[in-house]
Amino acid sequence: MNIDFNKTDGLVPVIIQDWQTLEVLMLGYMNQEAFDKTVNENIVTFFSRSKTRLWTKGETSGNFLHVKNIHLDCDNDTLLIKVDPIGPTCHTGSRSCFKTDYNQNFIFQLENIVADRYANPKEGSYVNKLQAKGLNKIAQKVGEEGVETVIAALAETETDLINEASDLVFHLIVLLREKGLNLERIALNLEERHR
């Protein structure tokens, strides 16, 4: 990468984003040494402006940021690093340093929870109970929830519609997992169709 560290006195801003949910987790700064260490170790290291030294996120808390990929902006002076965060990112214990009202990408997080249930079944898990019943039952649940969503839209309250639509999205995520697909594939398809 041809990062222009000279534009901003040797430091570039670095946006940290959860690679699965796409939630922005924090902003930090890197110099060349911090960038090189990040690339070599695959764990995010910043240059701390207050401590005037390299600082690996998680060196004290254990909440490391494992690098998934790095993107350089069009001016070569800002980085976007997508990470797999281990634990909360913020020193306050929050998942993000930004105080948003809710996790705007919880649907992706839910997809990860479903995937985890498939990989690591839990006793009593609804996902695992559905999985055990097989593809036909999962597909049937999507159909049932679709019909219930339509009925709620036409004849019930807004709360009913929200609840039924939530059930539909949840069961669709399970169906996609059962078929070895994910929301990313759907998003890419929708994006391509939009063009």
N, C-alpha and C positions, 0 to 999 in steps of 0.2 A: 504494500500500500504506500502511496506517495502522500503521506500526511504532512501538511504544512504546519509544523510546530512553531515556525518563526512569526506567523501572523499575530499570535497572541502571547508573546514573550515566553515561548517554550512550552506552553500548556494548551491543550485542546479540551473543550467540554465533551463529556461522554454521557450519553443517554443510555440508561440501563432499562431493558424491557424484558418481561417474562416471555420466553420463546413460545410457550403454549397458549397463554391467555392473552398475550400482547399488551398486558397492563404495563404502563410506565412505572418503574419501581423507584428510581432515584436518578440524580444527576451528580456526576463527579468530574474530576479533571485528571488528565494523564500527561506526563511528559514522555519523551522517547523511551527512557528507561522503564517506566511503568508499563508502557505499551508492549515493549519487548518481553517483559516478565509475564504479562498477561498472555501473550501469544505462546510463549514457551511452556508455561505451566497450565494453561487452559482454565485458569481461575483469575477473576478480575482483580487487578491491583491498580490503585489510584496513586496520584501524588497528592498528599495531604497538604493543603495550603496553610493550615493552622499549625501543623506539626513540622512542616517543611521536610518531609521525608516520604518514602514510599510507604503505602499502607494497603495491605491486602484485605479486602472486605471479608470479614469473618475470622480474622486472625485472633481475635479475642473471644467472640461469641460462638464461633463454629458455623455461623450462617454464611457459608461461602456462596459465591456466584460463579457457577460453572458455565464457561463460554460455550455457546452453541454456534454462533456465527457473528461476524463483525462486518459492519457496513460503513463506508466512508461517504460523507455527503458530497454534493456537487462542487463545493468550494474547497474541498480537501482539508477542512479545518474543524470538523465535528464528527464524532463517531457515534454510531448506534450499535450497541452490543446486546444481542439477544442471549439470555442466560437461562439456566435451570437453577433457580434459587433454592438453597437449602435453608429452610426456615424463613422467618420474617426478614425483610431487607432493612427496615428502619431500626435505628437504635432504640426507639420507643417500644418495639415489639410489634409494630404494625407491619402488614405485608408490603406496604409501599410508604415511601416518605411523603407522598402526596395524599392529603386527606380528602379523598373522593367520597361521595355519599354511599357508593356501593361498588362492588367489583363489576365494572361495565362488561367484562368478558367472562362472567360466571358460566355461561353456557359452555365455553371451552374448558373451564375447570371441571364442570360436570361431566363432560366427555372424558376427561382424564380419570375422574372417579370411577366411571363405568368401566373404562379400560383396566383400571387397577383391580376392580372386582373380578373381571374376566381372568386376569393374570394371577390374582391372589384371592381366591374365593373366601368369603366370610360367612360363617354360620348365621342364618337368619336374614341374610342380605336379599332384598327384593330382586335386585339385578341377578343374583345367582339363582334364585328360584325361577325367574323367567328363563334364564339361560338353560336351566335343566329341562324346561318344557320344550325347548327347541324352536327352530325357525318358524314353523307354522303358527305356534301360539304367540310368538313375539309379533309377527306380521298381523295376526288377528287383533292384538291389542292396539296396534297403530290404527287399524281400521275402525275399531270401536271408539277410540279417542278422537279420531277425525270426525266421526258422526256426532259424537257428543259436543265437539267444538262448534259444529254447524248449528246444532240445536240451541246451544247456549247463545250463539250470535244472533239467532233469529227470535228467540222467545224467553231468554233469561236475563239475569242481571249482568252488569259489567264484571262483578266479582266472579260469577259463575264462568263467564267467558275466559277470564284470566286463568282461573283454575283449570279449565278444560284444555286451553291452549298450552298451558304448562305441562299437563299430562301428555299431550300429543307430542310436544318437543322432546320430552324425556324418553318416551317410548320409541320415537324415531331415532334418537341417539343410540339406544340399545339395539335397534334393528340394524343400524349402520355398522355397529361394532360386530354384531353377529355375522354380518356379511363381509367383514374385513375392510370396511370403509370408514371414513371419518368426515368431520365437518369441513376440513380443509379441501377435500375433493369436491364437496358440494359448492363451497365458496369459489373455487377455481372454475368450476363449470358455470356457475351463475355469472362470474366476471367475464368469462369468454362469451357467453350468450348476450351479455350486455353490449359488447363492442359492436 
